[in-house]
Amino acid sequence: MNQSFWGFVWSNFLKIQGVLLGVIGIIIGILLWLFSPKTTIPLWLFLLIAILALVLVITFASTAYELFKKSKDFLSLPKILVASKNSVTNQTIFLLEPSELFSIDAVVSFYYFDNSFEFLIAMGRVVNIQRDSKIQIEIIRVRPGYEAVVKQLENNDLTILSKTRIKPNIPRAFLDGTL
């Protein structure tokens, strides 16, 4: 969400062809003014105001809808793009999509989705957030019994990658030392 609110308004104004609708409204207003009968409120003025108001309502409705869609993406968990072994440390680094939910050196949890349930399989930490906003994460502890799943994850098994989510928090039991 790099754009300001007014930037979104302007882009949606352009998207709904607000300039064209506004020009058409002005032309209709001028034509009605030239050929209208005398009234208390000129019809051309009424139509001009009505068309401009309609353009504004459509622009703001479109902006609200776009911001709503972006806010859902903004708060969703990022997907794992790829895993890569660091040749120096021999540690596997996972590259994630950009997300505002993560910060450098934050402790995270790995969950594996299987048969409608999520299982905690490992804990990790954010090593780096790259210039392109992609997130690098390493595993610091694997839960007993899930070593095979984590190994498949490290080997870029597409099925396992698609079923694994990394969350920007950890269970309290990890801090207590019971996990």
N, C-alpha and C positions, 0 to 999 in steps of 0.2 A: 504494500500500500504506500507507494512512494508519492502519489499524487495528492495534492491538497483537495479539500472539499470543493472549492470553486473550480479547480482544475477538472474534477469529475463533472461538475455542473456544465462547464463549457464543452467538454468532450461529448456529453450526452445531448446538449443543445445542438451540436453539429451532427450527431448521429441521427437525430429525429428530423434533420433538415430544417432546423429552426430558422435559419436565415431565409431559406426559400419560403417557408410558411409566413414569416414576417413580411417579406416583400409582397407576397400575394395578398396578405391582409391590407397592406398600405394601398396597393393598386385597387383593390375592391373598395376600400374606403374612399379613395379619390373619385372613382367612377360613380359611386353612390352619391357623393357630395355634388358632383356635377349634374346629375340627373334626378336628384331626389326632390320630392315635394317639401314644402316648408313644414317643419315640425318643431316641437319644443326642444327635443333632443334630436339632433341630426342622426339619421339612420347610419350614415357612413362612420360617424364617430362611435356609435354603439357597436357596429360590426368590427371596427378596428380594435376597439378595446376587448371585445369578446374573443377575437382571433388571437390577439397578443396574450390574453389571459390563458387561453387554451394551450398556446405554445409553452407558456411558463409552467402550467400544471403538468403537461406531458414531460417537459424537461425534468422537473423535480421528481416526478414519479419514476422516470427512467433512471435517474441518479440514485434514488433510494433503492431501487431494485438492484442496480449494479453494486452498490455498497453492501447490500445484504449478501449478495453472492460472494463478494470478496471477503467479507468478514467470516463466512463459513470456511473458506480456504485458509484464511489467516490463522484460525485457531485449530486447524486439523493437524493430526500427527504426520510428520514427514515419512516418506517411504525410503527404504534402504535402496540406494542405487547400485552399489558394488562394494565388495570387500577386497582388500589388498594387503598383502604381507609386507611389512616394513623390513627391508633387507638388513638394516643395522640392528634393530632391537628384536627382530623376529616376532614382533607383535602384529596381530591383524588389526587393521584400521577399517572401519566401516564408513562409507561416504553416504550421507543422507541429503535429501532435498532441503532447500532453505526453509527455516522456520523461526519465527520470533519467540517460540517457547523455550529455546535452548540458549545457554550462555557458556562461555569458556570455563572449563574446569568444573562444570556442574556434574553431579552424580545422576546417572540415568538407569533405567531398568529395561531389560529386553523381555518381551512377552511373545510367546508362540501361540498362535490361534489354531486349535485343533478340535473338531467335532463340536462347534458352537461354544467352546470354552477357551479362555486365555490362560496360559500357564507361564508363571515367572520362570525364566530359564537362566538369566544372568543379570549381573549388574555391571555397569561400565561408567566411563566418564568422558566428557567432551574434551577432546584434545585440542581442537582448533576449529575456528569458523573462518572459512576461506574468504578471500576478497569477493568471490561470486556468491557469497552467503551460504554455500554448501557446508555441511557440518561433518567433522571428522570425530569419530567415537571409537574408543578401544574398550574391550572387555577387561574388567579387573577381577571378577569372580564369577565362576559358573556354578549353578546349583547342582548338587549331586543328582545323577540320573539323567541329566540333560546334556552330557558331554557330546553324544553323537549328533544331536540336533545342532549344537553350536559348531561342531566340526563341519557339518553340511553347510551351515551358514557361512563359515569361513571359506569354504570351497565354492562359493557363489552358486549354490543350488537354487535355481530360479523358483522352484516350488516353496522351498523353505524361506527364501528372501521375501516372497510375496505374503507369506503367512506370519511374518515376524514384524512387530511394531516396537519402536523404542519410545518410551515415555519419559518426560522430563522430571521424574520423581522416583523415589524408591520407597519400599515398604518400611515401616517403623521397625519391623523385626530385623532388618538388615543393620540398623543402627544399634539395636539391642544385642546383636551378635548371635541371634538364634537362627539366622538364615545362612 
